[in-house]
Amino acid sequence: MKVCIAGGGIAGLAAAWALTKRGHQVTLVEQGSIPNPLAASGDEHRMIRRGFGSADGYARTISEAFTAWDELWRDLGRSHLSHRGVLAMSQFEGDDGENFRLGYDRMGEAYELYEPKEAARRYPFLDPATIRYAYFTRAGGALLCQRIASDLARWLTDNGATLRLNSRVDAIDADKGTVGLGDGDLIAADQIVVTAGAWVLQLVPELSRHLTLYRTFVAYLTPPDDLASAWADAPAILDIGGETGAYMLPPVAGTGLKAGASLVKRPACDPDADRVESHGEGERLRDLLSPPLARIREYAVARVRTCAYTFTADDKFLSYRRGKALIVSACSGHGYKFGAAVGRRLAEAVESGDDSSLLRWLRAEA
Ligand SMILES: Cc1cc2nc3c(=O)[nH]c(=O)nc-3n(C[C@H](O)[C@H](O)[C@H](O)COP(=O)(O)OP(=O)(O)OC[C@H]3O[C@@H](n4cnc5c(N)ncnc54)[C@H](O)[C@@H]3O)c2cc1C
């Protein structure tokens, strides 16, 4: 089958990988480079973890995601998952930090629970006076997105797929099965896969009924010198507790120490607009990390990275069929960790035409 994929983030790249493995003739079109620094998948690292709070469906599906990544590492000849484990903490009763722990309990996921003083002994960047407890799970850590993208692009080229980089899909005729590019080229395909991330509404405007676009940013931080070694060995931080929805990724394999928070996202109209950091954004995000981080003002903001992404109302992933085009969005801020599995499932659906099984799986209702 000839398959044309619009969008070379993790979903498009992984779909291209899985379809190529199944013997299909794949052309992947990406408007930027791979990795594309403006895409959600283009950042240095993303967290993979077993904690999903009340979303038990995804807590179950994540096992398949780990297996799919293992298959990818075998094909690439090396792993891009840094197994640092995952830490979280609670600041007050019923906060997200506590909800993630309750999710672990329901799923039977083992964790080590630390009193505040013990947590600060193990992780000296924490202020023990500000937390009720911290807990650590071994499963999970950081996925090195930029390395994954580069290696996947290389694997695809080596295995016969065609990559059209810096080439924009301008129009999709889902009935005829054609994809029109900005340079005037027309690609004919038996099936079209649209994995356009934050740009999907430009190609499939009717999805605005289900998807809302947001602009957010992450901050890369330089810790004070005497805390650098604690961070160098630190796990990923799933949630700092409290009400900011803040998380952190430690420096791993040459990446920086990164922080993000659900509190700083805001609705947007255009994924390409407002992509330059505004004055003081990084410091504002940094300051949300205290509590529970100690000495927060001693952290320098090294750089800020803006991001665009879409959310569904229930934070679940989405697929949608229009003629020969299958549109998939593993969105709502938690899709990267499922990337390799999304690619495999997408390839299965392209072959079988069983869109409803795909949607059930994407919504973790299978
Ligand atoms: C700040 C932030 C933190 C996150 N943290 C995590 C995390 O820790 N763990 C996790 O699992 N998930 C996380 N996510 C979510 C995760 O990054 C996304 O779910 C995932 O990367 C989406 O991948 P995608 O391939 O669907 O979309 P994208 O990565 O956005 O890729 C879409 C691609 O399509 C291309 N494209 C779009 N339109 C066209 C066109 N017309 N023609 C050609 N190419 C086009 C774009 O250039 C882009 O490269 C986070 C997201 C953000 C924004």
PDBQT file of the ligand as one rigid body, heavy atoms in Angstrom, charges set to zero:
ROOT
HETATM    1  C1  LIG A 401       5.441  21.395  27.298  1.00  0.00    +0.000 C 
HETATM    2  C2  LIG A 401       5.017  19.988  26.979  1.00  0.00    +0.000 A 
HETATM    3  C3  LIG A 401       5.407  18.974  27.821  1.00  0.00    +0.000 A 
HETATM    4  C4  LIG A 401       5.026  17.660  27.535  1.00  0.00    +0.000 A 
HETATM    5  N1  LIG A 401       5.480  16.662  28.352  1.00  0.00    +0.000 NA
HETATM    6  C5  LIG A 401       5.215  15.382  28.032  1.00  0.00    +0.000 A 
HETATM    7  C6  LIG A 401       5.800  14.333  28.789  1.00  0.00    +0.000 A 
HETATM    8  O1  LIG A 401       6.587  14.566  29.712  1.00  0.00    +0.000 OA
HETATM    9  N2  LIG A 401       5.478  13.066  28.452  1.00  0.00    +0.000 N 
HETATM   10  C7  LIG A 401       4.633  12.788  27.419  1.00  0.00    +0.000 A 
HETATM   11  O2  LIG A 401       4.372  11.605  27.177  1.00  0.00    +0.000 OA
HETATM   12  N3  LIG A 401       4.100  13.758  26.668  1.00  0.00    +0.000 NA
HETATM   13  C8  LIG A 401       4.373  15.045  26.943  1.00  0.00    +0.000 A 
HETATM   14  N4  LIG A 401       3.878  16.048  26.177  1.00  0.00    +0.000 N 
HETATM   15  C9  LIG A 401       3.004  15.719  25.043  1.00  0.00    +0.000 C 
HETATM   16  C10 LIG A 401       3.811  15.247  23.844  1.00  0.00    +0.000 C 
HETATM   17  O3  LIG A 401       4.900  16.092  23.619  1.00  0.00    +0.000 OA
HETATM   18  C11 LIG A 401       2.890  15.204  22.636  1.00  0.00    +0.000 C 
HETATM   19  O4  LIG A 401       1.726  14.465  22.962  1.00  0.00    +0.000 OA
HETATM   20  C12 LIG A 401       3.557  14.533  21.445  1.00  0.00    +0.000 C 
HETATM   21  O5  LIG A 401       4.866  14.999  21.248  1.00  0.00    +0.000 OA
HETATM   22  C13 LIG A 401       2.702  14.788  20.206  1.00  0.00    +0.000 C 
HETATM   23  O6  LIG A 401       3.335  14.234  19.086  1.00  0.00    +0.000 OA
HETATM   24  P1  LIG A 401       2.716  14.410  17.655  1.00  0.00    +0.000 P 
HETATM   25  O7  LIG A 401       3.614  13.694  16.708  1.00  0.00    +0.000 OA
HETATM   26  O8  LIG A 401       1.285  14.025  17.690  1.00  0.00    +0.000 OA
HETATM   27  O9  LIG A 401       2.713  15.984  17.386  1.00  0.00    +0.000 OA
HETATM   28  P2  LIG A 401       3.940  16.987  17.141  1.00  0.00    +0.000 P 
HETATM   29  O10 LIG A 401       5.115  16.613  17.921  1.00  0.00    +0.000 OA
HETATM   30  O11 LIG A 401       3.414  18.368  17.301  1.00  0.00    +0.000 OA
HETATM   31  O12 LIG A 401       4.293  16.740  15.629  1.00  0.00    +0.000 OA
HETATM   32  C14 LIG A 401       3.505  17.186  14.571  1.00  0.00    +0.000 C 
HETATM   33  C15 LIG A 401       4.418  17.400  13.382  1.00  0.00    +0.000 C 
HETATM   34  O13 LIG A 401       3.651  17.642  12.221  1.00  0.00    +0.000 OA
HETATM   35  C16 LIG A 401       4.288  18.650  11.460  1.00  0.00    +0.000 C 
HETATM   36  N5  LIG A 401       3.262  19.281  10.629  1.00  0.00    +0.000 N 
HETATM   37  C17 LIG A 401       2.150  19.900  11.068  1.00  0.00    +0.000 A 
HETATM   38  N6  LIG A 401       1.419  20.360  10.039  1.00  0.00    +0.000 NA
HETATM   39  C18 LIG A 401       2.092  20.018   8.918  1.00  0.00    +0.000 A 
HETATM   40  C19 LIG A 401       1.858  20.225   7.537  1.00  0.00    +0.000 A 
HETATM   41  N7  LIG A 401       0.769  20.873   7.110  1.00  0.00    +0.000 N 
HETATM   42  N8  LIG A 401       2.761  19.751   6.658  1.00  0.00    +0.000 NA
HETATM   43  C20 LIG A 401       3.862  19.085   7.083  1.00  0.00    +0.000 A 
HETATM   44  N9  LIG A 401       4.152  18.873   8.376  1.00  0.00    +0.000 NA
HETATM   45  C21 LIG A 401       3.272  19.338   9.294  1.00  0.00    +0.000 A 
HETATM   46  C22 LIG A 401       4.842  19.590  12.513  1.00  0.00    +0.000 C 
HETATM   47  O14 LIG A 401       5.872  20.395  12.004  1.00  0.00    +0.000 OA
HETATM   48  C23 LIG A 401       5.327  18.607  13.577  1.00  0.00    +0.000 C 
HETATM   49  O15 LIG A 401       6.674  18.225  13.377  1.00  0.00    +0.000 OA
HETATM   50  C24 LIG A 401       4.217  17.377  26.424  1.00  0.00    +0.000 A 
HETATM   51  C25 LIG A 401       3.820  18.407  25.574  1.00  0.00    +0.000 A 
HETATM   52  C26 LIG A 401       4.222  19.696  25.838  1.00  0.00    +0.000 A 
HETATM   53  C27 LIG A 401       3.831  20.789  24.880  1.00  0.00    +0.000 C 
ENDROOT
TORSDOF 0
